[in-house]
Amino acid sequence: MRRKISSIGILTGLLTVSMSHGIAFADISGKHPYYLHARSDLRKAEILLQHSDESNVVQETKIAYQNVHNAIREIDRAAVYDRKDVDDNPPVDNSIAHLDRLRAIYKLLRSAEKDISREEDNRSAVGLRNRAEANINQAKRRVEIAVSRDVVDDLLHDRY
C-alpha cells in the first residue's frame, strides 16, 4: 500500500510540474507576445528619455520621446485586437551616464523594432503596427542625431 501511495504522489507531482511549465510559457490570449516585448522596451526607452538632458540634445530627445509615446499608443491599440494586457511599468536603471543612456535607448528601440516587425496575421492590427514601426524609426533617427551632436560637442569641448 505504501508503494502505491508514493507512486500516485510522484505521478501527481510530475503532472503538476508539467502543467505549470506549460502555463508559464503560454501566451497571454492571442498569438503574438512580440507586442508585449516591444512595448516593454519602448516603455523603458520612454522613461529614459524623460530625464533632463544636455542642452545640445534636448530638442531631439523630446521629439524622440513623443515618437516613442506615439508608438506605445499604437501598440496599445493593436494589442486590444489580440486581447493583450498592456499595463506595463518595467524597472529602469536611472543611474546610466548620459551617452550610455542614449545608447541604451537606441538598443531598446532596435529591440522593439525587431519585435514589432514580425508578421502580423490580424489584419485589423496591421495599420496600427505599421504606424508604431514608423514612430520607432523616427525615434531612432532622433536618438542618432542626439548621439552625434553629443559626441561632437564633447569633442569640441574636450569632454571625452
QUIHU-V440387 format. One record per residue. RES is the residue in one small letter. PHI is phi in degrees with one decimal (* if undefined). OMEGA is omega in whole degrees, -180 to 180 (* if undefined). Layout:
res->RES phi->PHI omega->OMEGA
res->RES phi->PHI omega->OMEGA
This chain:
res->m phi->* omega->-179
res->r phi->-62.0 omega->179
res->r phi->-63.5 omega->-180
res->k phi->-65.3 omega->179
res->i phi->-65.8 omega->-180
res->s phi->-68.4 omega->176
res->s phi->-65.8 omega->177
res->i phi->-65.2 omega->178
res->g phi->-62.8 omega->179
res->i phi->-64.7 omega->179
res->l phi->-61.1 omega->178
res->t phi->-61.8 omega->179
res->g phi->-61.8 omega->179
res->l phi->-64.0 omega->178
res->l phi->-63.2 omega->180
res->t phi->-62.5 omega->-180
res->v phi->-63.7 omega->-178
res->s phi->-66.5 omega->179
res->m phi->-70.1 omega->-179
res->s phi->-68.1 omega->177
res->h phi->-63.5 omega->178
res->g phi->-64.6 omega->179
res->i phi->-66.0 omega->-179
res->a phi->-63.2 omega->-179
res->f phi->-98.7 omega->180
res->a phi->-71.1 omega->178
res->d phi->-74.6 omega->179
res->i phi->-81.7 omega->-176
res->s phi->24.0 omega->-174
res->g phi->108.3 omega->-173
res->k phi->-99.4 omega->-168
res->h phi->-111.3 omega->173
res->p phi->-79.6 omega->-176
res->y phi->-63.5 omega->176
res->y phi->-57.9 omega->-178
res->l phi->-68.0 omega->178
res->h phi->-64.7 omega->180
res->a phi->-61.7 omega->-179
res->r phi->-64.3 omega->179
res->s phi->-62.0 omega->178
res->d phi->-63.1 omega->179
res->l phi->-66.3 omega->178
res->r phi->-63.3 omega->178
res->k phi->-62.1 omega->179
res->a phi->-62.0 omega->180
res->e phi->-60.8 omega->180
res->i phi->-64.1 omega->179
res->l phi->-65.5 omega->179
res->l phi->-73.2 omega->-180
res->q phi->-76.9 omega->-178
res->h phi->-71.3 omega->178
res->s phi->-60.4 omega->-173
res->d phi->-129.9 omega->176
res->e phi->-66.6 omega->-173
res->s phi->-60.1 omega->-177
res->n phi->-74.6 omega->-179
res->v phi->-125.5 omega->-176
res->v phi->-57.8 omega->-177
res->q phi->-60.1 omega->-178
res->e phi->-67.3 omega->-179
res->t phi->-70.6 omega->176
res->k phi->-66.1 omega->178
res->i phi->-66.8 omega->178
res->a phi->-61.0 omega->177
res->y phi->-58.2 omega->-179
res->q phi->-63.7 omega->177
res->n phi->-62.8 omega->179
res->v phi->-64.0 omega->179
res->h phi->-59.3 omega->178
res->n phi->-63.7 omega->178
res->a phi->-62.7 omega->178
res->i phi->-61.8 omega->178
res->r phi->-60.1 omega->180
res->e phi->-66.2 omega->178
res->i phi->-64.1 omega->178
res->d phi->-59.7 omega->179
res->r phi->-66.4 omega->179
res->a phi->-68.5 omega->-178
res->a phi->-65.0 omega->178
res->v phi->-59.7 omega->180
res->y phi->-65.3 omega->179
res->d phi->-96.4 omega->180
res->r phi->55.6 omega->178
res->k phi->-95.2 omega->174
res->d phi->-87.4 omega->-175
res->v phi->-111.1 omega->178
res->d phi->-79.7 omega->-172
res->d phi->-135.5 omega->175
res->n phi->-132.5 omega->-175
res->p phi->-69.6 omega->176
res->p phi->-70.5 omega->-178
res->v phi->-132.3 omega->176
res->d phi->-79.5 omega->-177
res->n phi->-86.7 omega->-176
res->s phi->-92.7 omega->-178
res->i phi->-70.8 omega->178
res->a phi->-63.9 omega->-171
res->h phi->-51.2 omega->-177
res->l phi->-65.2 omega->177
res->d phi->-63.9 omega->178
res->r phi->-65.7 omega->178
res->l phi->-63.3 omega->177
res->r phi->-64.6 omega->179
res->a phi->-62.6 omega->178
res->i phi->-60.7 omega->-179
res->y phi->-62.8 omega->178
res->k phi->-62.5 omega->178
res->l phi->-63.2 omega->179
res->l phi->-65.5 omega->178
res->r phi->-64.4 omega->179
res->s phi->-63.9 omega->178
res->a phi->-63.4 omega->179
res->e phi->-61.7 omega->179
res->k phi->-62.7 omega->-179
res->d phi->-64.9 omega->-174
res->i phi->-78.8 omega->-177
res->s phi->-81.2 omega->179
res->r phi->-65.8 omega->-177
res->e phi->-59.0 omega->180
res->e phi->-109.3 omega->-179
res->d phi->-93.4 omega->178
res->n phi->-95.7 omega->-176
res->r phi->-58.4 omega->180
res->s phi->-66.8 omega->-176
res->a phi->-98.6 omega->-175
res->v phi->-61.2 omega->180
res->g phi->-62.0 omega->178
res->l phi->-64.9 omega->178
res->r phi->-61.3 omega->-179
res->n phi->-64.2 omega->177
res->r phi->-67.3 omega->177
res->a phi->-62.8 omega->179
res->e phi->-62.8 omega->178
res->a phi->-63.4 omega->177
res->n phi->-64.5 omega->178
res->i phi->-63.2 omega->179
res->n phi->-62.6 omega->177
res->q phi->-65.2 omega->178
res->a phi->-64.0 omega->178
res->k phi->-58.5 omega->-180
res->r phi->-62.3 omega->179
res->r phi->-65.8 omega->178
res->v phi->-68.2 omega->176
res->e phi->-58.4 omega->179
res->i phi->-63.4 omega->180
res->a phi->-61.5 omega->180
res->v phi->-62.8 omega->-178
res->s phi->-64.4 omega->177
res->r phi->-63.4 omega->-179
res->d phi->-65.9 omega->-180
res->v phi->-64.3 omega->180
res->v phi->-61.9 omega->179
res->d phi->-60.8 omega->179
res->d phi->-63.8 omega->178
res->l phi->-65.5 omega->-179
res->l phi->-66.4 omega->-177
res->h phi->-109.2 omega->177
res->d phi->51.0 omega->178
res->r phi->-112.9 omega->-179
res->y phi->-126.5 omega->*
